[in-house]
C-alpha cells in the first residue's frame, strides 16, 4: 500500500487529504513495494471462462501469507469482458461475487486493492473510441465499477486501464471518459492512469504528453508506467544477456518517466516490473532501480504473485516453501520511512540510498582485486567517495572484505596509489586511505578501486 496501515484505518476523507498532501494533516510514510496479485485475468481469450480452469481467483491464504510478509497492497487485474459480457449490459454476477470475495479477504488481512481493468484499451479486441466501442461505453463501465466497489474499505485506487497500445488517437480522450465515470460516484480515491505505448517507462515522454490535459475534479491522478529489462520491455526476457548490461540499466529504464513527472509536477507509480530468477545479476539491476525509485518516493508493484504461476521465472511466489531469489530485494525496500507522499520529489537533501549488491568488476591485473564503487551522493559522499577525507564505499561482499585490508595498497582511477588505514565493515564496506580527500567526480562511481597484489 502507498500508505501505512495506521493511516488507512482512518476515515476515507482523511486518506484523501493525505493523498492530496493537505498541510493540515500529519502525513504517514508511504509503502514503496507492492505486488500484482494476478490470476483473475488469466486466459483473456477464453470467454467467459471458468474460475479454477481458465482463470484463478486467489483464496484467502494468499492474503494471509503476503500480509504476514509485510505486503499492504495488491494491484489486482480483472477482465472487462468477464465483468460485463455484453458491452453496455449488466455485470456478470459470478465474476462480481468473486471480486467481492477478494475484497473481503483483503479487508480481513489489512491489505488494500488497486483494481486494474486489464484490457489494453480494448473490449473484445476493439479499441475504445472506435465505432465498435464508443467512449460512452467505457465511461459507463468505470461508473459501474465505482458503484459496485467504492464502498469497499479495502479499495485503494482505480487503475482505469492496463497498458493502452495502438491507440494514440484515442487513449487521452478515453482516459478522460474513464475519469469521468469514476468521479460520477467516487470523489476521493486515487485514479491511476497508464500511458500509451504499453505504458513503457522508457518511452513514456514520446507518447504521453496529451495526458497532461486530463482533468480530475478531485485532483487525485497518479500516472503509472511499466518497466521490464528485456529489449522490447515486454517481460519475455528471451532476447537479452544480463551479463552485458550495466548495473544501472534498470535505473536508466525508469528515469525517463521519473524525469517527465518532475518536469510536469506530476505524481507517479511503476505499476509493473519484474526480473527473471535465472541469474543473480538481474537482482542487482532491480536493486539499483528500486533504490532510485525510493530516492524519488515513487512506489512500484512487482509482477507477479498469485495462484497458478508454478515455476514462472518472474513469479515471487515461494516454491515448496522456498523463497524466490527476487524476494529479498523487494523486502529490502518495504521500509519507506523516508517518504511521506508519492513522488517524485523535486529535490532532496536526504542521503540517497546506496545499492548494497553490485558485482565486482573483473581484476585489472593478475593478483589484483577491483571493485565497483557504490553509486550514491549526499552531503557526505560524492559518487561513493567520502567528501571529508580519503575514503570510498564499496559493496560488502566476501571477496571485498578479504581483499580490502588495512595496510594494503590501492590504486585509484586517476592512477594514485594509497594505503588503507581503516576499514568499516557492514553491508557496504567503508575503505579509508592515507592522504588528503579525493575528488569523487574524478575517481568515483562508475569507476573502480583496485587492491594491488604487492
C-alpha positions as CSV (number, residue, x, y, z in Angstrom):
1,X,0.0,0.0,0.0
2,X,1.1,3.5,-0.6
3,X,0.2,4.5,3.0
4,X,0.8,2.8,6.3
5,X,-1.8,0.6,7.9
6,X,-2.2,3.3,10.6
7,X,-3.1,5.9,8.0
8,X,-5.5,3.7,6.1
9,X,-7.5,2.7,9.2
10,X,-8.6,6.3,9.4
11,X,-11.6,7.7,7.6
12,X,-11.7,8.0,3.8
13,X,-11.7,11.8,3.7
14,X,-8.5,11.8,5.8
15,X,-6.9,9.3,3.4
16,X,-7.9,11.6,0.5
17,X,-6.3,14.5,2.4
18,X,-3.1,12.6,2.8
19,X,-3.1,11.7,-0.9
20,X,-3.5,15.3,-1.8
21,X,-0.8,16.4,0.6
22,X,-3.0,18.6,2.8
23,X,-0.9,20.7,5.1
24,X,-3.4,20.3,7.9
25,X,-2.8,16.6,8.2
26,X,0.3,14.7,9.5
27,X,1.3,12.5,6.6
28,X,2.3,8.9,7.2
29,X,5.1,7.1,5.4
30,X,4.1,5.6,2.0
31,X,4.8,2.0,1.2
32,X,7.1,1.7,-1.8
33,X,6.7,-2.0,-2.7
34,X,3.5,-3.9,-3.5
35,X,2.6,-6.9,-5.7
36,X,0.5,-7.7,-8.7
37,X,-1.8,-10.5,-7.5
38,X,-2.6,-12.0,-10.9
39,X,-4.9,-14.9,-11.7
40,X,-8.3,-13.4,-12.3
41,X,-7.0,-12.1,-15.6
42,X,-5.6,-15.3,-16.9
43,X,-6.5,-16.5,-20.5
44,X,-8.4,-13.4,-21.5
45,X,-9.0,-15.0,-24.9
46,X,-11.2,-17.7,-23.3
47,X,-14.6,-16.0,-22.6
48,X,-16.3,-16.1,-20.3
49,X,-14.0,-18.8,-18.9
50,X,-14.3,-20.8,-15.6
51,X,-12.7,-19.9,-12.3
52,X,-10.2,-22.6,-11.4
53,X,-9.9,-23.7,-15.0
54,X,-9.2,-20.8,-17.3
55,X,-8.5,-18.2,-14.6
56,X,-7.9,-18.3,-10.9
57,X,-9.2,-16.0,-8.2
58,X,-6.9,-16.2,-5.1
59,X,-8.1,-18.0,-2.0
60,X,-7.7,-16.4,1.5
61,X,-4.3,-18.0,2.2
62,X,-2.6,-15.7,-0.4
63,X,-3.7,-12.6,1.5
64,X,-2.8,-14.2,4.8
65,X,0.8,-15.2,3.7
66,X,1.6,-11.9,2.0
67,X,0.2,-9.8,4.8
68,X,2.4,-11.7,7.2
69,X,5.4,-10.8,5.0
70,X,4.6,-7.1,5.2
71,X,2.8,-6.5,1.9
72,X,0.0,-4.0,2.3
73,X,-1.3,-3.6,-1.3
74,X,-2.1,-5.7,-4.3
75,X,-2.7,-4.5,-7.8
76,X,-5.5,-6.8,-8.9
77,X,-6.1,-7.3,-12.6
78,X,-9.7,-8.1,-13.8
79,X,-11.0,-8.5,-17.4
80,X,-13.7,-6.2,-18.8
81,X,-15.4,-8.9,-20.9
82,X,-15.8,-11.2,-17.9
83,X,-17.1,-8.5,-15.8
84,X,-19.5,-7.2,-18.5
85,X,-20.1,-10.0,-21.1
86,X,-22.2,-7.7,-23.3
87,X,-21.0,-4.1,-24.0
88,X,-23.4,-1.8,-22.2
89,X,-25.1,-4.7,-20.4
90,X,-25.2,-5.7,-16.8
91,X,-22.3,-7.0,-14.8
92,X,-21.8,-10.8,-14.5
93,X,-23.0,-11.9,-11.1
94,X,-20.4,-14.8,-10.8
95,X,-17.4,-12.6,-11.6
96,X,-18.7,-9.8,-9.4
97,X,-19.1,-12.3,-6.5
98,X,-15.5,-13.4,-6.9
99,X,-14.3,-9.8,-6.8
100,X,-16.5,-9.2,-3.7
101,X,-14.8,-12.2,-2.1
102,X,-11.4,-10.9,-2.9
103,X,-12.2,-7.6,-1.3
104,X,-13.4,-9.5,1.8
105,X,-10.1,-11.4,2.1
106,X,-8.1,-8.2,1.6
107,X,-10.0,-6.3,4.3
108,X,-9.6,-9.2,6.8
109,X,-5.9,-9.2,6.3
110,X,-5.3,-5.4,6.2
111,X,-4.4,-5.3,2.5
112,X,-5.6,-2.7,0.1
113,X,-6.6,-3.3,-3.6
114,X,-5.7,-1.3,-6.7
115,X,-8.5,-2.5,-9.0
116,X,-7.0,-2.8,-12.5
117,X,-9.1,-3.1,-15.7
118,X,-6.6,-5.2,-17.6
119,X,-7.7,-4.6,-21.1
120,X,-5.1,-2.7,-23.2
121,X,-7.6,0.0,-24.2
122,X,-9.8,-2.6,-25.8
123,X,-13.1,-4.5,-25.5
124,X,-13.2,-7.8,-27.4
125,X,-10.2,-6.6,-29.4
126,X,-11.7,-3.3,-30.5
127,X,-10.0,0.0,-29.4
128,X,-12.0,2.3,-27.1
129,X,-13.2,5.3,-29.1
130,X,-13.8,3.5,-32.3
131,X,-17.3,2.8,-33.6
132,X,-17.4,-0.7,-32.0
133,X,-16.5,0.6,-28.5
134,X,-17.8,4.1,-28.0
135,X,-16.2,6.3,-25.3
136,X,-19.5,6.4,-23.5
137,X,-19.5,2.6,-23.0
138,X,-16.1,2.9,-21.4
139,X,-17.2,5.7,-19.1
140,X,-20.2,3.5,-18.2
141,X,-18.2,0.5,-17.1
142,X,-16.0,2.7,-14.9
143,X,-19.1,4.2,-13.3
144,X,-20.4,0.6,-12.7
145,X,-17.1,-0.4,-11.2
146,X,-17.2,2.6,-8.8
147,X,-20.9,1.9,-8.0
148,X,-20.1,-1.7,-7.2
149,X,-17.0,-1.4,-5.1
150,X,-16.5,2.2,-4.0
151,X,-17.9,1.3,-0.6
152,X,-15.3,-1.4,-0.1
153,X,-12.9,-0.4,2.7
154,X,-10.1,-2.4,1.0
155,X,-10.3,-0.4,-2.2
156,X,-7.4,2.0,-2.5
157,X,-7.5,3.1,-6.2
158,X,-8.8,2.6,-9.7
159,X,-6.3,1.7,-12.3
160,X,-8.6,2.6,-15.2
161,X,-6.8,0.7,-18.0
162,X,-3.8,-1.6,-18.3
163,X,-1.2,-0.9,-21.0
164,X,-3.0,1.1,-23.7
165,X,-1.4,0.5,-27.0
166,X,-2.2,1.1,-30.7
167,X,-4.5,3.8,-29.5
168,X,-2.5,7.1,-30.0
169,X,-5.5,8.8,-31.5
170,X,-7.9,7.6,-28.8
171,X,-6.4,7.0,-25.4
172,X,-6.1,10.5,-24.0
173,X,-9.8,11.1,-24.8
174,X,-10.8,7.7,-23.5
175,X,-8.9,8.3,-20.2
176,X,-10.9,11.4,-19.6
177,X,-14.1,9.4,-20.1
178,X,-12.8,6.8,-17.6
179,X,-12.0,9.5,-15.0
180,X,-15.5,11.0,-15.5
181,X,-17.0,7.6,-15.0
182,X,-15.3,7.0,-11.6
183,X,-15.9,10.6,-10.4
184,X,-19.6,10.3,-11.0
185,X,-19.6,8.1,-8.0
186,X,-16.3,8.2,-6.0
187,X,-14.9,11.7,-5.3
188,X,-11.9,10.7,-3.2
189,X,-9.9,7.7,-4.2
190,X,-6.9,8.0,-6.5
191,X,-7.3,7.3,-10.2
192,X,-4.3,5.6,-11.8
193,X,-3.7,6.5,-15.4
194,X,-1.4,4.4,-17.5
195,X,0.2,5.6,-20.7
196,X,0.1,4.8,-24.4
197,X,2.8,2.5,-25.8
198,X,2.2,-0.3,-23.4
199,X,2.8,2.2,-20.6
200,X,6.5,2.0,-21.2
201,X,8.5,4.0,-18.7
202,X,11.5,4.3,-21.1
203,X,9.4,5.8,-23.9
204,X,6.8,7.5,-21.8
205,X,7.6,11.0,-23.0
206,X,7.3,10.1,-26.6
207,X,3.6,9.4,-26.4
208,X,2.0,10.7,-23.3
209,X,2.2,14.5,-23.1
210,X,-1.6,14.6,-24.1
211,X,-2.4,13.0,-20.7
212,X,-1.3,16.3,-19.1
213,X,-4.6,17.8,-20.3
214,X,-6.6,15.3,-18.2
215,X,-9.0,17.0,-15.7
216,X,-9.9,15.4,-12.4
217,X,-12.2,17.5,-10.1
218,X,-10.6,15.7,-7.1
219,X,-7.1,16.5,-8.3
220,X,-6.0,12.9,-7.5
221,X,-4.4,11.4,-10.6
222,X,-1.4,9.2,-10.3
223,X,0.4,8.3,-13.6
224,X,1.6,4.7,-14.0
225,X,4.4,3.3,-16.1
226,X,5.7,-0.2,-16.5
227,X,9.3,-1.4,-16.8
228,X,10.9,-4.6,-17.8
229,X,14.6,-5.0,-18.7
230,X,14.4,-7.0,-21.9
231,X,14.9,-5.5,-25.3
232,X,11.3,-4.8,-26.1
233,X,10.3,-4.2,-22.4
234,X,7.6,-6.8,-22.7
235,X,8.8,-9.1,-20.0
236,X,9.6,-12.1,-22.1
237,X,13.3,-11.9,-21.5
238,X,14.2,-14.1,-24.4
239,X,16.4,-11.5,-26.2
240,X,18.9,-10.1,-23.7
241,X,22.0,-11.3,-22.0
242,X,22.0,-9.8,-18.5
243,X,25.8,-10.2,-18.2
244,X,26.2,-7.5,-20.9
245,X,24.0,-4.9,-19.1
246,X,25.3,-2.1,-17.0
247,X,24.3,-2.4,-13.3
248,X,22.3,0.9,-13.7
249,X,20.3,-0.4,-16.7
250,X,17.1,-0.6,-14.6
251,X,17.6,2.9,-13.4
252,X,18.0,4.1,-16.9
253,X,14.8,2.3,-18.0
254,X,12.6,4.2,-15.5
255,X,14.4,7.5,-15.4
256,X,12.7,9.0,-18.5
257,X,9.3,8.5,-16.8
258,X,10.5,10.0,-13.5
259,X,12.1,12.9,-15.2
260,X,8.8,13.6,-17.1
261,X,6.9,13.6,-13.8
262,X,9.4,16.0,-12.3
263,X,9.2,18.3,-15.4
264,X,5.5,18.5,-15.2
265,X,4.9,18.4,-11.5
266,X,3.1,15.1,-11.5
267,X,3.0,12.0,-9.2
268,X,3.9,8.6,-10.5
269,X,4.0,4.9,-9.8
270,X,5.6,1.8,-11.5
271,X,2.6,-0.5,-11.9
272,X,4.6,-3.4,-13.2
273,X,8.2,-4.5,-13.1
274,X,9.9,-7.9,-12.8
275,X,13.0,-9.8,-13.4
276,X,13.9,-13.5,-14.1
277,X,15.1,-15.9,-11.4
278,X,17.9,-17.4,-13.5
279,X,20.8,-15.0,-12.9
280,X,21.6,-13.1,-9.7
281,X,22.7,-10.1,-11.8
282,X,19.0,-9.4,-12.6
283,X,18.6,-8.7,-8.9
284,X,21.4,-6.2,-9.0
285,X,19.6,-4.2,-11.7
286,X,16.4,-4.4,-9.8
287,X,18.1,-3.4,-6.6
288,X,19.5,-0.3,-8.1
289,X,16.2,0.6,-9.8
290,X,14.3,0.3,-6.5
291,X,17.0,2.5,-4.8
292,X,16.5,5.2,-7.4
293,X,12.7,5.0,-7.1
294,X,13.0,5.2,-3.3
295,X,15.1,8.2,-3.6
296,X,12.3,9.8,-5.6
297,X,9.5,8.3,-3.5
298,X,7.9,6.5,-6.5
299,X,6.1,3.3,-5.4
300,X,6.2,0.2,-7.5
301,X,4.2,-3.1,-7.9
302,X,6.2,-6.3,-8.7
303,X,4.9,-8.7,-11.4
304,X,3.8,-11.2,-10.2
305,X,2.3,-13.1,-7.3
306,X,-0.8,-15.1,-7.1
307,X,-2.1,-18.6,-7.9
308,X,-1.3,-20.6,-11.0
309,X,2.2,-19.3,-11.7
310,X,4.0,-22.6,-10.9
311,X,7.7,-22.2,-11.9
312,X,7.1,-19.0,-13.9
313,X,10.5,-17.2,-13.9
314,X,9.3,-13.9,-12.7
315,X,6.9,-15.1,-10.0
316,X,7.7,-14.2,-6.4
317,X,5.5,-17.0,-5.0
318,X,7.5,-19.4,-2.9
319,X,8.0,-22.9,-4.3
320,X,7.6,-25.7,-1.8
321,X,8.2,-23.2,1.0
322,X,11.4,-21.8,-0.6
323,X,11.5,-18.1,-1.2
324,X,12.2,-16.9,-4.7
325,X,15.5,-15.0,-5.3
326,X,13.7,-11.8,-6.1
327,X,12.0,-11.6,-2.7
328,X,15.0,-10.4,-0.6
329,X,15.5,-7.4,-2.8
330,X,11.8,-6.5,-2.8
331,X,11.7,-6.9,1.0
332,X,14.6,-4.6,1.4
333,X,12.6,-1.7,0.0
334,X,9.5,-2.2,2.1
335,X,10.8,0.2,4.6
336,X,9.6,3.5,3.3
337,X,10.0,5.7,6.3
338,X,11.8,8.3,4.3
339,X,8.8,9.0,2.0
340,X,5.6,10.7,3.3
341,X,4.0,11.4,-0.1
342,X,4.0,9.9,-3.5
343,X,6.8,11.4,-5.6
344,X,8.9,12.1,-7.4
345,X,10.5,14.5,-5.1
346,X,11.6,17.7,-6.9
347,X,14.7,17.9,-4.8
348,X,16.1,16.2,-1.7
349,X,18.7,16.8,0.9
350,X,18.3,13.3,2.3
351,X,21.1,10.8,1.7
352,X,20.5,8.7,-1.4
353,X,20.3,5.0,-0.7
354,X,23.3,3.1,-1.6
355,X,23.0,-0.1,-3.6
356,X,24.3,-2.9,-1.5
357,X,24.7,-5.6,-4.1
358,X,26.9,-4.7,-7.0
359,X,29.0,-7.3,-8.8
360,X,32.8,-6.7,-8.5
361,X,34.4,-5.7,-11.8
362,X,37.0,-8.1,-13.2
363,X,40.5,-7.8,-11.9
364,X,42.6,-5.3,-13.9
365,X,45.8,-7.1,-13.3
366,X,47.0,-10.6,-12.3
367,X,46.8,-10.9,-8.5
368,X,44.9,-7.6,-8.0
369,X,41.3,-7.3,-7.0
370,X,39.0,-4.5,-8.3
371,X,35.6,-3.4,-7.1
372,X,33.0,-1.1,-8.5
373,X,32.5,1.9,-6.2
374,X,29.0,2.3,-4.8
375,X,26.8,4.9,-6.5
376,X,25.3,7.4,-4.1
377,X,25.7,11.1,-3.5
378,X,24.7,13.2,-0.5
379,X,26.2,15.8,1.9
380,X,28.9,13.4,3.0
381,X,29.5,11.4,-0.2
382,X,30.0,12.1,-3.9
383,X,29.6,9.1,-6.3
384,X,30.6,6.8,-3.4
385,X,33.7,8.8,-2.4
386,X,33.8,10.4,1.1
387,X,34.0,14.2,0.9
388,X,35.7,14.9,4.3
389,X,38.7,12.6,4.0
390,X,40.1,9.9,1.6
391,X,37.5,7.2,1.7
392,X,35.4,5.0,-0.6
393,X,32.3,2.9,-0.2
394,X,32.3,-0.5,-2.0
395,X,29.9,-3.5,-1.7
396,X,30.5,-5.5,1.4
397,X,30.9,-8.8,-0.4
398,X,33.0,-11.6,1.0
399,X,35.6,-11.1,-1.7
400,X,35.9,-7.4,-0.9
401,X,36.2,-8.0,2.8
402,X,39.0,-10.4,2.1
403,X,40.8,-8.1,-0.3
404,X,40.4,-4.6,1.3
405,X,42.6,-5.0,4.4
406,X,44.4,-2.3,6.5
407,X,48.0,-1.9,5.2
408,X,47.2,-2.9,1.6
409,X,47.8,-0.5,-1.2
410,X,45.0,0.5,-3.5
411,X,45.1,2.2,-6.9
412,X,42.5,4.9,-7.7
413,X,41.0,5.6,-11.1
414,X,43.3,8.6,-11.6
415,X,46.4,6.5,-11.0
416,X,47.2,7.4,-7.4
417,X,48.4,4.7,-5.1
418,X,47.5,4.9,-1.4
419,X,47.5,2.7,1.7
420,X,44.4,1.5,3.5
421,X,44.4,3.0,7.1
422,X,40.9,1.8,8.3
423,X,38.1,-0.4,7.1
424,X,34.5,-0.1,8.3
425,X,32.7,-3.4,7.6
426,X,29.0,-3.8,7.1
427,X,26.5,-4.3,4.2
428,X,28.7,-1.8,2.5
429,X,32.5,-1.6,3.1
430,X,34.0,1.8,4.0
431,X,37.6,1.9,2.8
432,X,39.6,4.8,4.2
433,X,43.1,5.8,2.9
434,X,46.0,7.9,3.9
435,X,46.5,11.4,2.5
436,X,44.1,14.1,1.7
437,X,40.5,13.8,0.5
438,X,40.0,12.9,-3.2
439,X,37.5,14.1,-5.8
440,X,34.5,11.8,-6.3
441,X,33.8,13.5,-9.6
442,X,37.2,12.2,-10.9
443,X,37.6,8.8,-9.1
444,X,34.0,7.9,-8.0
445,X,31.3,5.7,-9.5
446,X,31.2,4.1,-12.1
447,X,35.0,3.8,-11.8
448,X,36.8,1.1,-9.7
449,X,39.0,0.9,-6.7
450,X,41.8,-1.7,-7.0
451,X,43.7,-3.5,-4.3
452,X,47.2,-4.2,-5.6
453,X,48.8,-7.6,-5.3
454,X,52.1,-6.1,-3.9
